[in-house]
Amino acid sequence: MQYACYGSRFGSAAMLRATIRLVMSAVVSMGEESGRGSVEFSDLKFGQARADRNHRHTAAGKYPTLLAEKVDLPNKAGTCNPQCLVPDSLASAVSSQEEVFTVDDARLMETDLHVGVDREEYLKLVVRQLECGKTRLRRNIKAVGSVFSVAKSGERQREVWNGSFVSALAEKPPPPMLLANPSCFVDLVFQPHEEVFMSKRDVHTCFDVLKAPESLQPWFGRPPVTLFELQRVTGFPVELFLPYVADVETSDVDIGEKLYPASTVWPMGFSWSSCVAQASTVACCVEAGVRQESFLCMDSPPPAIGEACGVATDDTFFFHTDKVLGLKRLKALDAAFERHGMPKNATKDVTLQDNMTALGCKLSAKPGAAEPVSAKMVPLFLAWLGLLSTRSASPLAVNRALGVQQWFCLLSRPLFSILDRTYEFVRQEPGNKIVDLPGGVCAEIAVSVFLMPLLGADLERQYLPLITACDASPDFGFGVAYMKCQQDVAEQVGRLAERRGDFVKFFLQPGEPEPKDRLVVLINAKAVLGAASKGRTSAPAIRGVVRHIGALLLCFVYTLAGFNQLLAKLGSDVTDVSYRSLRPLRSTSE
């Protein structure tokens, strides 16, 4: 539907100019960010080549050469017992090997080190892990996974255990409870008259402090070492390493015998570790006073902005409109972390600020907005440009960049509708073979690049004072109705969501039972509603409709934002214009 504005002090031309200025501002801002960091155009053609190398397990690509001294480790591992924090059902499941694994013994001996991992550096790392208690040496092991490192900020590294095969042998874990993602930010609405204070806490080396049950530890084996090797790399006598042997009498151990370092903590890379870590962090938040309805989660109604809390494994972030409450909550959370042996990384603390970064997003209170951080968005932007210049890549390389694109599309779901053939391409086998990109894939990526400056969410948007509904009837066909109401009523209904099965019915007939939960919010077209809310669909019959809806939504969001900016410039003497000044020029049934 097209709209025009009318009023005594502005017209459609003014609104159009305001909208264009808003879009241009987003484009210019991204251009400025892309120009920082001395990235030259000549680098673009190498963008995809770098992405492809990331999927070859080489030290020059995604996995840097392991350097033992650069790997972050806690001063003491296993300081938190998650069995005391997680829900009883999860605690019961992970306390028994039989509950987690479908086989008794995998006998998978992946004894080779990961490509790019120097054995001397690996031995040095094993010594550091033994000293802090992250691993213990075992003769008897059930499964072994290789290890590799990933880069962190400040030239630091994180060691990751490859638990893909062991995870495949395990039962499917429960989903992480109350898990936040960027879509949760879109649920927030910052009122113009309110101050919003943002805070963040980070658990340092979170997985390394969560003690794993003794019965599961033999499943978390690493490539073997010998006492002789540990002696050689450190110069320490063999006797110093004997106390680290967990499952045999040390007098029976030969210095040349293979011993497997096995994790004593929930390892990053194992399928169950995330749900255990998430539940532990959430429990600390609850202990600090955070109410269930205050958590940001896609399966729960959005919280009131008085207090909103998001948890993503080791990251916890808050939004408060009451500064005193915010300070009280942070002190209580810090105390809960310390009480349960989950030390925070104080260098990452954000306390009651008007901006912060969380989940790869840049959040600000004035103006209220959530946008991708430049450090992640600019490399993606350049990689896509490099891909369009070469028009060839491996499906694995494209899939890696696609994952980043999808993560940020959670801030603006209409942009999901662009992608279709790209999904087909990344599923091709063999995944590591470089091939020419089909024209349809190039077209989808090009559109994604052009619209990338619009990846973001306006957190100051206001509800219009009306509610709309639609339904189909055998007598009247498909109809749309609307009802004027107070803005707070529209907000109350608008905060409902199809993803939870919220249902609205205005009137009940005499004796009619209460309606059951269903996937409907004022729209009785379930397939289109579900697809439109997700921003994408695999059904070819409605894919065009979803793309059309996505385009209209994206256009309307920026048109209304430009309209609101125009109103702000006009002053407060224009009342109720946000609804009455929108007049339909042409309505269609498309």
C-alpha angles and dihedrals in degrees: 000000000000121000136201128193125224133178142121097278107032143027142193093283091058092049091048091051091050091051093048090049090052094051092043090051090056091048094047091047092054091045090054092049091049090052093057122088095044095272110168128202090244088066092062095077089058095051094093094039088059090048091053093049088055088069094053107082094239133136091238094057134047093330113059121209108282112250110185097209093052094055113104113235131167121251086242125012127214095029093141124066104206091190086079093051111036123080116279093249092056093042090053093048097050095043091072128060090210091058093054105036130053095204133049098225129008096192088199107156108188091172097163119098118241114272108268095029112117112217094224091055090046091054091050089051092050089055092051091048092049091050094053093041098247092126140019129200119254135184093195115056135166101203139001130207130188123245134225138168133241126201123257131187119286092033090289123139139216120213113222126196114219100233098160096115094042089049089053089056093051128083116262108274122229115262114268108268121247092354115181126214134171091276087070091065090060089062091062120096118191112205114225093233096049131084115227120206119199127202138174139191129190128200108225114238088344100188092047093062097049107094115222122218113266092239093060099045096085088063091061099067126155130203110298128259134186130231088239090059092049090050092049096049094047105028089228121134117260091244091071091064098047095085088061092064106101112184111036139046106274091222088067096055119105118212090234096048120114113251123183120221104224125192117251090192134057101280124225103243098046117108096230096047096079096055091048092049093045093050091048094053092045090051091055090051091051090048087053090057104265109149122227092244091054095066119105106231134144091231095054134062113268111266125242110263091244084092129353123174128191126192126192108172103283098005123083122181134180140201116200134175091189111067094196092052090047093054091046092051094049093050090050092048093048088052092048092051091050093046092055098042097254103132115203126225098242092192089070096050117130113187123191098324130152092238141027143152122252133164090001091304132117110226126193134178098204103067096016105234144139117206138161114272113252093233089068102028099051095053089049091049092051093044091054090049090049090050092051090051095051097033091203133092144134119269089239093056093048090047092055092053090042090058091059091046092052092048092058093041084070085077092056110021097185087074089065088072091070093070124078115112089042089066090054091050096052090053092060121116135259088041097195097053116106111230138166114277117242115244092245091057091050090050093052092048091047092053090047089053093048092051096040093103087064094059101117145077132249107225094187096062114133130216119249114237096251142075122219129199137176136197141162124245131186088222102043105020121224112346139183125207133182136193128202114231143153116293093242090055090052089050092050091054094038092058090064116097140205091222091071096040095250111174132197126199119167101203135022120209116236108284093006112143122238111276120259122241112271141161095268137104109180090311121094096199103094101180095050093041093052093045094045092050091051092042094229144059138189092213109103092202094067101024092099091049091051091050090049091051090047092052092049092047093049091047093047093048092057094038091053092044090053089047091053091050089052091051091050090055092048093058138235097295091086105086130192090353094131090080109019094052094059107091121176112238097184131004123199137183094228 
